[in-house]
Amino acid sequence: MDMKKTDFKLKDVIKEIGNLPDVKRLPQPMQELIKQGLKSAIQIKFPIAIFKENNEWIATTPLIDVCAQGETQEEAIKSIIDMIDDYMSDPYTKKPKVETILQVEVKTIPINLPIDKFAQNNKIVKVC
């Protein structure tokens, strides 16, 4: 099976819909409502983790095992958005089901760590 890469971007889809004759006949405020509705209906929120390591910010998403980096949090987030977009646009890459993405929960859980091992890696001085 010969698969072509379809490069479809949300802004292009919204522009095409905005150019439909029936939509163009609507009052401008209604056209804007339609555009905003399309943006929110198509937008899917991916869970990401973001942390600073050395002098860089790292962003990662557990759903598709993608990570990105940047000098600032904002750069790392922008970079991972681009990486997720590339991943999800690739016709040859297996994607998670939308239902899976929507039901993911991110939780923080307590874990007991041996303080002597943790202190060695984090330069914490043990006080006696």
N, C-alpha and C positions, 0 to 999 in steps of 0.2 A: 504494500500500500504506500503510495507516494503522498506524504503529508507536506503541505506548504505551511510555512510559518505565517500566521495571521497576526499582524501588528495592529491590534485594536486598542486604542486608548480611550478612556472614559470621556475626555474632552471632545474627541472626534465624534463619538456616538451622540453626545449631547448636542453638538453643533449640527449634525445631520438631522436630528429630530427637530431642532429649532428651525431648520430650513424647510420643513414640510409645509405645504400650502395651508392645510387645516390649522396648524399651529401658528403660522404667520398671521392668520386672520384674527387670532385672539388678541385681547388687550394686552399691552406690555406687562402689567403686573401678573396676569395669569400665565404668560409665557415664562416669567421668572419663577413662579411657583412650580411649574412643570419641571424646569431645569433643576431647581433645588430638590424636588422630590426624586428625580432621577439620580442625583448625586448621592442622596442618603439611602436610596433603595439599593444601589449597586455597591456602596462602600461596605467593606468587610473589615472589622477590626482584628488585627493579628496581635497576639500577645508577644511582647518582646521583653527581654531582660537587658538592662543597661548598667554598666559598671565601669569604673576607672581602673585601669591596670597600667602601672608605670606612668607615663605621660600621655596615654591615649585613652579615649573612651571606646568601649566595645559594646556593640548592640547585637543581640542574637535572638532568634526565634526558635523555640523547640519544635514547632510543627513541621518545619521543612529543613531543619538543620542548616540554616544560613546565618552567617554573621558578617558584621561590617565594623569599620572603625572610623574614628575621626578625632581631630584635635579638641573638639568640644562635643558636648552632649548633642547639640543640634546637628552638627556635622555627622555624627554617628547615626542619628535617627534618619536624617535625609538619605544617607548612604544605604541603610538597611531597607528603607522604602524602595529605593531603586533596585536593590538586590532581590527583594520579594517580587517586585513587578517583573523583573527579568525572568525569575524562576517560574512565576505563574504564567508568563507569556510563552514560554518554550513549549512547543507542541509535543516534544519527545520526552518531557519530564513528567513522572507520575506525580499527581497532585493529591493533596488530602481532600476529603469530601467537605463541602461547605458546612454540613451539619457538624462535622468534627471541629472545624475552626470555631463555629459559633458556641459550642458547648465547653470549650476549654476554660478552666479556672486556674488562676495562678494563686498559689498560697505560700505563705512563709511558715515553715515548720521548725520547732525547736529540736536541736540535735546536741547531745552531750558529747563534747570533744575532750580528750585528755589535754589538760592545760599545758603540760610540759611540752607536748608535741606542737601544739598551737603556738605557744610562746616562741619556740625556736624559729618558726617561719615568719612571725610577725613582730619580732624584736620587742616582745613584752618581757619586762624584767620580773622574775618571780621573787616576791618578797617573803622572807622567812620570819 
